[in-house]
Amino acid sequence: MTSETDPQDDELKVTLARAFDAAWQPFIAHEGELADTLENRRRLAARIVAAARSGQIEEEALSEAGLIYLRVLAEAARLSARIRDVASPDLAPQADSAKPGVRPGDGYRDVDGAGSLPRRIAAADFIGCGSAALEQYP
């Protein structure tokens, strides 16, 4: 059947359109006119249609689901922008001025605890060696 002969199909389209409008207006009121984009309209429409396909047919529930979805996406975009604005820590190891030549996370430890490194012990020294390898180091 086509939508011209199926009154339920026409009712569903009206319900989806009303749900869209009911979600769109508060979204733009909250986010501002810059959020009034074709991409956001498509996202909202797709979310409402997906909810309807999953069995939700109540206009208010469809509208609420769409509005929540758009607000979450908008907040995620803001958080992403803030993260990009924050200086990220240098991921390369930095030399430790108290222990020349030793970089944090380089796999060595200070065995005598006095701040000097008479011996450097790599974590790789112990891989597959069992407890016997640990006994040779104080």
C-alpha positions in Angstrom: 0.0 0.0 0.0 1.1 3.6 -0.6 0.7 6.4 1.9 -2.2 7.7 -0.1 -4.3 4.6 0.8 -3.0 3.9 4.2 -4.2 6.4 6.8 -2.0 4.9 9.5 1.1 5.7 7.4 -0.1 9.3 7.1 -0.7 9.5 10.9 2.8 8.1 11.5 4.3 10.8 9.3 2.4 13.5 11.1 3.5 12.1 14.5 7.2 12.0 13.3 6.9 15.6 12.0 5.4 16.8 15.3 8.0 15.0 17.3 10.7 16.6 15.1 9.3 20.1 15.7 8.8 19.5 19.4 12.5 18.5 19.8 14.0 21.0 17.3 12.5 24.2 18.9 13.9 23.7 22.4 17.2 22.4 20.9 17.7 25.7 19.0 16.5 27.8 21.9 19.1 26.1 24.1 22.0 25.8 21.6 21.5 29.0 19.6 21.1 29.7 15.9 24.5 28.4 15.0 23.2 24.9 15.8 20.5 25.3 13.1 22.3 23.2 10.5 21.2 20.7 8.0 23.5 18.1 9.6 21.7 18.6 13.0 18.3 18.4 11.3 19.3 15.1 9.6 20.6 13.7 12.9 17.4 14.5 14.7 15.2 13.1 11.9 17.3 9.9 11.7 17.1 9.5 15.5 13.3 9.9 15.6 12.8 7.5 12.7 15.1 4.9 14.3 13.2 5.2 17.6 9.9 4.8 15.7 11.3 1.7 13.9 12.2 0.2 17.2 8.6 0.4 18.3 8.3 3.8 19.9 5.2 5.5 18.5 4.3 8.1 21.1 5.1 11.6 19.9 6.3 12.9 23.2 8.7 10.0 23.7 10.0 10.3 20.1 10.6 14.0 20.7 12.3 13.5 24.0 14.6 10.8 22.6 15.6 13.1 19.7 16.2 16.1 21.9 18.4 14.2 24.3 20.4 12.8 21.5 21.1 16.2 20.0 22.0 17.7 23.3 24.4 14.9 24.0 26.0 15.4 20.6 26.3 19.1 21.2 27.9 18.7 24.6 30.3 16.1 23.2 31.4 18.6 20.6 32.0 21.2 23.2 34.0 18.9 25.4 36.1 17.8 22.4 36.8 21.4 21.5 37.9 22.1 25.1 40.2 19.1 25.1 41.9 20.3 21.9 42.3 23.8 23.5 44.1 22.4 26.6 47.9 21.9 26.1 48.5 18.2 26.0 51.4 16.8 28.1 54.6 16.0 26.3 54.5 12.3 25.8 58.2 12.0 25.3 60.1 11.1 28.5 61.9 14.1 30.1 65.3 13.9 31.8 65.1 13.8 35.6 67.4 16.5 36.9 67.9 14.5 40.2 69.1 11.4 38.3 71.1 12.4 35.3 70.6 10.2 32.3 67.5 8.5 33.7 64.1 9.2 32.2 60.8 8.5 33.9 59.3 5.3 32.6 62.5 4.0 31.0 62.3 0.7 32.8 65.1 1.3 35.3 64.8 1.7 39.0 67.1 3.2 41.7 68.2 0.0 43.5 69.9 1.5 46.5 67.3 4.2 47.2 70.0 6.9 47.7 69.4 8.7 44.5 72.4 7.3 42.7 72.2 4.4 40.3 75.2 2.1 40.8 73.2 -0.5 39.0 70.4 -0.1 36.5 67.9 -3.0 36.4 65.6 -3.2 33.5 62.2 -4.8 33.8 63.1 -6.9 30.8 65.8 -8.6 32.9 63.1 -10.4 34.9 60.8 -11.5 32.1 60.6 -15.2 32.0 63.3 -15.7 34.6 61.2 -16.4 37.7 62.2 -15.6 41.3 65.8 -16.8 40.9 66.5 -13.7 38.8 65.1 -11.5 41.6 67.3 -13.0 44.2 70.5 -11.8 42.5 69.5 -8.1 43.1 69.3 -6.6 46.5 
